[in-house]
Amino acid sequence: MSWLQAASGGEAPQPYQEPPGERKVRDPAIAGRMVADKSANRPFLAYKEYREQQEALHAAWVERNKERDAKIARGEKVGPPEADPTEQKEVGVIGLLKFFLYLLLFTALAGKFFTGSYTWEYESKWTQFKTYWPANQRLFSERLLGEHDGSVAGRPIYLAIDGDVYDVSKGTAYQPGGSYAILAGVDAARAFGTGCFKTHRTHDLRGLTEKELRGVAHWKKFYMEHKDYVKIGRVSHPPIDPASPVPEHCDPKKEAAAQAARKAAKEKKSVESDHKEL
């Protein structure tokens, strides 16, 4: 607080005196000047030394380039041009990829150290290798799919939608007695669009409205992106006889509207066919 004393009319502060015997080094910024080799000065001294080394390397590189140019002018053979050793290198895409790889590795190792899990105890299909490299994809028959409806204890529970088979064993709703247990072991794609889960346990999508087809697409995306449900294959269905009747809707009003829409489409097709013949 000596400056307060001087401002209030007290004694002036004593000038700073370096401790006796303190090591001195050359000041790289001012020729002929010596400065104390104390911790406060070392970062500055180290940086100046680094800059001097870089300047010396660059100057040597310039001289080598001049010698190379002179040899070329004399018609002598020379090697490939040498890159400037002091040139700043850009990170680039490869550098960024390396950075994120090292960051991912560090995060995984830290998780293993603190929690005992490389994924910090986060478990979902996105942390499973088979999600990105599905080696167990298989083709199911309808009979084989039906054997995974939850009726046998310990056997995984599978569900199919529009041909894609998913393992839904982690979902309590698909366990026996669950609210969606009726969908296990079968491809009930039609039910996902119409909501008729008891009568539309079929993959037959004929006659569905645009809204119902969007509903099927929504549920397909739901299972595809779910963190716990993993796609394990496809189910092979026998071909549908186009002459067979379209499954009736469980709602009489919607069924009447669907029949009217099918009748209108049939009549339109018939009229277009007659116009073509004319």
C-alpha positions in Angstrom: 0.0 0.0 0.0 3.0 2.3 -0.4 1.4 4.2 -3.2 -1.4 5.3 -0.9 1.2 6.6 1.6 2.8 8.6 -1.2 -0.5 10.0 -2.4 -1.4 11.1 1.2 1.9 12.9 1.7 3.8 9.9 3.3 7.2 8.6 2.3 7.8 7.7 -1.3 8.2 4.0 -2.1 11.6 2.6 -2.3 12.7 1.6 -5.9 12.6 -2.1 -6.7 15.9 -3.8 -6.1 16.5 -7.3 -7.4 17.6 -9.8 -4.8 21.4 -10.2 -4.7 22.7 -13.3 -6.5 19.7 -13.7 -8.7 20.5 -15.3 -12.0 20.5 -13.1 -15.1 20.0 -14.0 -18.7 20.2 -12.0 -22.0 17.1 -10.1 -22.9 16.1 -11.3 -26.4 14.2 -8.2 -27.1 16.8 -5.5 -26.2 20.5 -6.0 -27.2 22.9 -5.7 -24.3 20.3 -5.9 -21.6 20.1 -8.6 -18.9 16.9 -9.6 -17.2 16.3 -11.8 -14.1 15.6 -15.5 -14.8 12.5 -15.6 -12.7 9.3 -17.5 -13.3 7.4 -14.4 -14.4 9.9 -13.8 -17.2 10.3 -17.4 -18.4 7.2 -17.6 -20.7 8.3 -14.4 -22.6 11.9 -15.6 -22.8 10.8 -19.0 -24.0 8.6 -17.5 -26.7 11.3 -15.2 -27.9 13.7 -18.1 -28.1 11.1 -20.1 -30.1 10.7 -17.2 -32.5 14.4 -16.9 -33.0 14.6 -20.6 -33.8 11.8 -20.3 -36.3 13.4 -17.3 -38.0 16.7 -19.2 -38.3 15.0 -22.2 -39.8 13.1 -20.1 -42.3 16.3 -18.2 -43.3 18.1 -21.5 -43.9 15.2 -22.7 -46.0 15.3 -19.5 -48.1 19.1 -20.0 -48.7 18.5 -23.6 -49.8 15.8 -22.5 -52.2 18.2 -19.9 -53.7 20.8 -22.6 -54.2 18.2 -24.9 -55.8 17.1 -22.1 -58.2 20.8 -21.5 -59.1 21.3 -25.2 -59.9 18.2 -25.2 -62.1 19.5 -22.1 -63.9 22.7 -24.0 -64.6 20.8 -27.0 -65.9 21.7 -29.2 -63.0 19.3 -31.9 -61.8 17.6 -31.1 -58.4 15.3 -32.9 -56.2 11.7 -32.0 -55.4 11.1 -28.6 -53.7 11.4 -28.6 -50.0 8.4 -27.4 -47.9 9.0 -24.5 -45.5 9.6 -26.0 -42.1 8.0 -23.0 -40.4 4.8 -22.9 -42.4 1.6 -23.1 -40.4 -0.3 -26.3 -41.3 -4.0 -26.2 -41.6 -6.0 -28.7 -39.6 -8.2 -29.9 -42.6 -10.8 -32.7 -42.6 -8.4 -35.4 -41.6 -7.3 -33.4 -38.6 -10.9 -32.9 -37.5 -11.6 -36.6 -37.9 -8.6 -37.4 -35.8 -9.7 -34.9 -33.1 -13.2 -36.4 -32.9 -11.7 -39.9 -32.8 -9.4 -39.0 -29.9 -12.3 -37.2 -28.2 -14.5 -40.3 -28.5 -11.7 -42.6 -27.3 -11.0 -40.3 -24.3 -14.7 -40.1 -23.4 -15.1 -43.9 -23.6 -12.0 -44.5 -21.4 -13.2 -41.9 -18.9 -16.6 -43.6 -18.7 -14.8 -47.0 -18.1 -12.7 -45.4 -15.3 -15.6 -43.5 -13.5 -18.6 -45.8 -14.1 -17.1 -49.1 -15.3 -18.9 -48.7 -18.6 -17.4 -47.4 -21.9 -20.9 -45.9 -22.6 -21.3 -44.3 -19.2 -23.9 -46.9 -18.3 -26.1 -45.7 -21.2 -27.7 -48.7 -22.9 -29.7 -48.6 -26.1 -29.5 -50.1 -29.6 -27.4 -47.1 -30.7 -24.5 -48.3 -28.5 -24.7 -51.8 -29.9 -22.4 -52.8 -32.8 -25.0 -54.9 -34.5 -27.1 -51.8 -35.1 -24.5 -50.4 -37.5 -23.2 -53.8 -38.7 -26.2 -56.2 -38.7 -24.7 -59.6 -39.0 -27.7 -61.5 -37.7 -30.3 -60.5 -40.3 -32.3 -63.5 -41.3 -35.4 -64.4 -43.4 -38.4 -65.6 -41.4 -41.3 -67.6 -42.5 -44.7 -66.7 -41.0 -44.6 -69.9 -39.0 -41.2 -69.2 -37.5 -42.2 -65.6 -36.7 -45.3 -66.9 -34.9 -43.1 -69.0 -32.6 -41.9 -65.7 -31.1 -45.2 -64.4 -29.8 -44.2 -64.4 -26.1 -46.0 -67.7 -25.3 -42.8 -69.5 -24.5 -40.9 -68.2 -21.5 -37.3 -67.2 -22.3 -37.8 -67.0 -26.0 -37.3 -63.5 -27.6 -40.5 -61.7 -28.7 -40.5 -60.6 -32.3 -42.9 -58.3 -34.2 -43.1 -57.5 -37.9 -44.5 -54.5 -39.8 -44.7 -54.4 -43.6 -42.1 -57.2 -43.8 -39.5 -55.8 -41.3 -39.0 -58.0 -38.2 -38.0 -56.3 -34.9 -36.9 -57.8 -31.5 -39.3 -56.1 -29.0 -38.4 -58.3 -26.0 -37.6 -55.2 -23.9 -41.0 -53.7 -24.4 -43.4 -54.7 -21.5 -46.4 -53.9 -23.7 -45.5 -57.0 -25.9 -45.2 -59.4 -23.0 -48.0 -61.9 -22.4 -51.0 -59.9 -21.0 -49.5 -56.6 -22.3 -51.6 -54.0 -24.2 -49.8 -54.8 -27.5 -49.2 -58.5 -27.0 -51.7 -59.2 -29.8 -49.1 -57.8 -32.3 -46.3 -60.1 -31.2 -45.4 -63.0 -33.6 -47.2 -61.6 -36.6 -46.9 -58.9 -39.3 -50.0 -56.8 -38.5 -49.1 -53.9 -40.8 -52.7 -53.3 -41.7 -53.7 -52.9 -38.0 -51.1 -50.1 -37.5 -52.9 -48.1 -40.2 -56.6 -48.9 -39.3 -56.4 -49.4 -35.6 -58.3 -52.7 -35.9 -55.8 -54.8 -33.9 -58.1 -57.8 -33.4 -59.3 -58.2 -37.0 -56.5 -56.7 -39.1 -53.6 -58.8 -37.9 -52.4 -59.1 -41.5 -49.8 -57.6 -43.8 -52.4 -57.0 -46.5 -52.4 -53.2 -47.2 -54.9 -53.2 -50.1 -57.6 -50.6 -49.9 -56.1 -48.4 -47.2 -56.7 -44.7 -47.5 -53.8 -42.2 -47.8 -54.2 -41.3 -44.1 -54.0 -45.0 -43.1 -50.9 -45.6 -45.2 -49.3 -42.6 -43.5 -50.1 -44.2 -40.2 -48.3 -47.4 -41.3 -45.3 -45.3 -42.4 -45.3 -43.6 -39.0 -45.1 -46.8 -37.1 -42.4 -48.2 -39.4 -40.3 -45.2 -38.6 -41.1 -45.5 -34.9 -39.7 -49.1 -34.7 -36.8 -48.2 -37.0 -35.7 -45.3 -34.7 -36.6 -46.8 -31.3 -33.7 -47.1 -28.9 -34.6 -50.5 -27.6 -36.0 -52.3 -30.7 -33.5 -53.8 -33.2 -34.3 -55.0 -36.7 -33.3 -58.6 -37.0 -34.6 -59.5 -40.5 -37.5 -59.8 -42.9 -40.5 -62.0 -43.0 -41.4 -63.8 -46.3 -45.2 -63.7 -47.0 -47.0 -65.8 -49.6 -48.4 -63.7 -52.4 -51.8 -62.1 -51.9 -54.5 -63.2 -54.3 -55.7 -60.0 -55.9 -59.2 -61.6 -56.4 -59.5 -62.2 -52.6 -61.7 -59.8 -50.7 -60.2 -56.8 -49.0 -60.4 -57.1 -45.1 -63.3 -55.3 -43.8 -62.8 -52.3 -41.4 -63.8 -52.9 -37.8 -65.6 -49.5 -37.8 -68.8 -49.9 -39.9 -68.8 -46.2 -40.9 -65.3 -46.4 -42.2 -66.0 -49.7 -43.9 -68.9 -48.0 -45.8 -66.7 -45.1 -46.8 -63.9 -47.5 -47.9 -66.4 -49.5 -50.0 -67.6 -46.3 -51.6 -64.1 -45.2 -52.4 -63.2 -48.6 -53.9 -66.4 -48.5 -56.0 -65.6 -45.0 -57.3 -62.1 -46.0 -58.1 -63.3 -49.0 -60.0 -65.8 -47.0 -62.0 -63.2 -44.4 -62.8 -60.8 -47.1 -64.0 -63.6 -48.5 -66.1 -64.4 -45.1 -67.7 -60.7 -44.5 -68.5 -60.5 -48.0 -70.1 -63.6 -47.2 -72.3 -62.0 -43.9 -73.4 -58.8 -45.7 -74.4 -60.8 -48.2 -76.5 -62.5 -45.2 -78.3 
